[in-house]
Amino acid sequence: RALVALFRDENLRLRLFHGRGGSIGRGGGPTREAIIAQPTGAVAGQIRLTEQGEVISSRYSHAEIGHAHLETLVAATLEATLMPGKEAPIEDYIGIMDEMSDHAFRAYRGLVFETEGFEEFFWSSTVISEIAALNIGSRPASRAKTRAITSLRAIPWVFSWAQCRIMLPAWYGFGSAVEQWCAANGDPEARRLATLYDDWPFFHAMVSKIELMIGKSDLAMAANYADLCQDREIRDRVFGQISREWHLTARALRRITGTSPEERARRDEARSGPRHRMPYLDALNHIQVELLKKIRLASPDEISEKTLRGILLSINGVASALRNTG
């Protein structure tokens, strides 16, 4: 918004370059909503973006699909330019977002950096070690030879949480943010936030993406991965915290949007037709968990090439079914 005002005052044309990740946890999501959510005047008939290599195949491998995606880009750009939405009381809304952002930030860091045993839980209950062995990408999973979370790169971090069906980076902290903001502002039913959802495209797009990822997550399946953590105390502490936040987030979404994440997921499945993939996806996850158990209990000399290849194939299969990597 500040750049839009500055360029307008200087009589210059502004073009913003957007780097969009493939997964929602790294800036991906529905293209139209992302463009419409830009501040008034930020699009102005043009937009530039880069897309992750992981989404090139799904969006451009067939001419018809590629044309449809480009049509969406052009249509959204024209809509944002020629049909801007009604002006919302942005300063007020940004103040609310700042408060919620602080709450969400504390909740997220509280889990990742302040919960005892989180690091051990992450490395033992996800496929992060196996992802590092995949022959993909140009850089290693970690910046240094350490298990510190701060050394992990963003793609394997997001990829790992997608594989175990938690999708944590895309939604964790939102439920706490809504709960704490509503309590502090005397709005137990989140009516003010529901107004933001209806009036402000930015907030609407953000909530829609969180709703989509909560709908894609599966706590029952995630519990199978959590059981790979041999320290029961750590497992119960960390996964219990994740589960509580998931339910807080689902409740917050129901209050803001009026529909449950499950209903939204069913509606999206009906549109895009991925329901037929789910039985195979669940089977792949179960196979992956069993193979991980074998590796976790075996010494390096006892791990067969066949078992390791099975895990890597299951990783590819789960990523293809979810259409989410990093």
N, C-alpha and C positions, 0 to 999 in steps of 0.2 A: 504494500500500500504506500509506503514511504517512497519507494522507487517510482511508482506510477505518478505520484504527485510531483516528484523532482523532475522527471522527464517531461511532464506536461508543462511545468513552469519554464523549462529551458527550451521548449518547443522541439524536443527530440522524440524519435520513435523508439519505443522500448520493445525489445524481444527477449523473453526469458527462456533460458535453456534448461529443461527439466530432465534430470536423470531418474528414470523409473525402473525400480527393481522388478523382478519377476514375481516374487512373493509379496504378500501384503505386509509382512513383517519388515520388508525393506523398500517400501514405497510403491509397490505394485497395486493392483486393484482395477476396478472398472474404469476404462479410459474416459468415457463420457462424463462420469461423475467427477473425475479428477479435473477435467478442463472447466466444467461448469462451476466448480468450487473456487476457481481463481478469483481474486479480488476484482471488482469492477474496474475495467480499463487495463487490466494486466494482459489480456489476450489481444484485443484490438486488431483482429483479422489475421493474426499469425501466431504460431506457437512452434517451438523447436523442442524435440525430445530425443533421448537415446533410450533404446530398449535392450534389456539383458539378452545375451546370447541364448539363454535357456528358453526364452519365449518365442524366438524367431521361428522355430519349426511349427509351433501350434498356431501362429498367426499368419505365416506367410508361405508355408510349404505347399499349399494349394491355391491356385489363382483365385477361385471364388471366395475362399476365406480371407485371403489377402485384400481383395477388393472390398469386402464387407468391412474389414477392420479400418481400411483407409477412408471408407465412406463415413464410418463412425467418427474418426478424427476430424474430417472436414466438417461434418454436420455439427459436431460439438463446438468447433472453433467458430463457425458461423453463428450458432445459437448464443454463445457467450458474448459475441461481438454485437449482434443485431437485436438480441432479445434479452438484455440483462435483467436479472430478477429484481424484485422490489428491494429497495434500500433498507436493510435492517439496521437497528441501532448498534452499529459495529463496536463502538468504544465500550459500551456496556457489555456486549457479548464477549469481547476480548478480555475484559476484566474477569468474567466468569471462567473463561478458558484458562487464564493465568492461574487462578486459584485451583482449578481442577488439575492442571498440569503439575503444580507443586505436590498435591496429594498423590497423584499417580507416580511421580518421580520417586517419592519417598517409599511408596509401597514396592515398586519394582526393585530399587536398590536394597530395600530391606530384605527381600527374598534372596537376591543374587549375592550380595556382599555381606549381609549381616546375619543370615540364617546359618547356624552352625551345621556343618556337614553338607552344605549345598553343593560344593565342588565335587565331593565324593559321589553324591547322588547323581549329579549330571553325567559324570564319566562312567558310572557303572550302569545307569538305566537308560542311556541313549546309545546311538550307534556312532558317536563322535569319533571313537578310535578307528572304526572301520571306514568311516567316510574319508579319513585321512589317507587310507590306502587306495581309494578310488583313483583311477587314472583320468581325472578331469581337472580342469582349471589350470591356471598358470602359476599359482602360488600355494604354498603349504597351508594346512588348516590353521596352524598357529604361527605367530610371528617369532616365537622363540621356543626352544625345546623345554617346555614347562606345561603343567596342567592348569596354570592360572587362567581364570576366566578372562582377565584383562588382556591376555596374549592371543585369545582366539580371534579369528577374523569373522566378519559378520555373516558371510555366506554359510560356513559350516555350523555356526551357532543357530541360525534360523532353520537350516536343513535338518539338524538333529531333532529339534522340537517338532518339526512336521512329521518326521518318520515315526515318532512314538505317539502321534495323534493328539498332542497337547496344543501345538501352535502358540506356545506361550508368549513369544515376543510381540505377537500381533494384538494381544488383548490384556495381558496382565497389568494390573494397576487401575484399570478403568472402573471396575466395580467399587474398589475402595475410594476412588476419587468422587464418584457419584454419591456414595453413601455419606462420606464426610462433608461434601459440599452441601448436601440436602440437610444434614443435621445442623450445620453451622448457620444455614440461612432459613431455617424454619420452613422447609419445603419437603415434607416427608414423601409426597407423591411425585416429586420431580416434575411438577407442572411447568416450572420455569424452563427446565431443560427440554421438555417436550416442545415448548415454544421455539427454542433455539433450533431444534431438529426440523421443525416445520418452516422456519423463516430463513435460516442461514445455510446456504449450500455447502459451505466448508464443514460445519458441524454435522450436517446430514451425511455427507460423504464419509467422514470419519466414523460415525456411528454405524453406518451401513457396512463398512469394511470389518469392524469389530464383530458385528452381528453375523456376517458371513463366516468368519473364522471360528467363532464360538460354535456355529452350526456344523462346521467341518470337524471340530474336535470330538473326541470320544473318550470320556473319563474312564469308562469300563475297560477299554483297550489299553489306555495309558496305565492303568493299575497293573496290568501284566508286565509292562516294562519296569514300573516302579519296583516290582517284586524282584527284579534282577539285583537290586541293591541289597547286599547281604546283611548290612547293619540295620536291623529292624527299627531301632530307635531313630536313626537318620531317615530311613524310608518313611516312617509315620510322620515325623516332624515336617519334612520338606513336602512330601506329596499331600499331606493333610492341609498345609498352607496353600498349595496350588489348588486343591479341590475347593477350599473355602472361597478363594478369590474367584474361581470359575462360577460358583453359585451366586456370589455377589454380583458378578458381571452379568450373568443371565437375568437376574432380578432387575438390575438397572436397565437393561435393554427392554425388558417388558414394560417397565414404567415409562420409558421415554418414547418408544415406538408403538406401543399398544399391541405388539405381537411377540411371541416367544421366538428365540433363535431356532428352535426345532421347526416351528411353522415356517419361518423364513427359509430354512434349509430345504424343506420339502417343496416350497414354491420354486426355489432356484433350481432344484433337481428336475422338477417338472418342465422347466424352461429349457435347460441345457442337456437333459437326458443322461446324466452320469449314474443314475440309480443302478443300472445294470452292472456297473463296475464295482459296487460296494461289496457283494459277496466275495469277489475275488480279492479285493483289497483286504478285507478282514482275514481271509485265509492267508494272504501273504504276511500280514502282521503276526499272526500266530506262528507261522513257520519261522519268521525272523526271530521271534522271541526264543523259540526252542533252539535255534542255531546259536544264538547269543549265549544261552545257558551253557551249551557245550563248550564254547570258546572261553567263557568266564571260568569254568571249572577245570579247564585243561592247561597243561604247561605248554610253552611255546613249541616244544618238540612234538607234542601230541596233536596239534591243530593241523588237520589235513587240508590240502589244497582244495579238495572238493567242498569241505565245510565253508571255507573262506569264500570260495566262489559262489556258494549258495547264498551267503549273506549279502554279497555285493549285488547279485542278481535280484534279491528281494528288495534291496535299497532302490534299485532302478525301477522295479515294478511298483513299489509304493509311491515313489515320486511321480511316475507316469499317471497312476490312478488319481492321486490328489491334485495333480497339475500344480504342485508346489515343490520347489527345491529350496534355493537360498536367495 
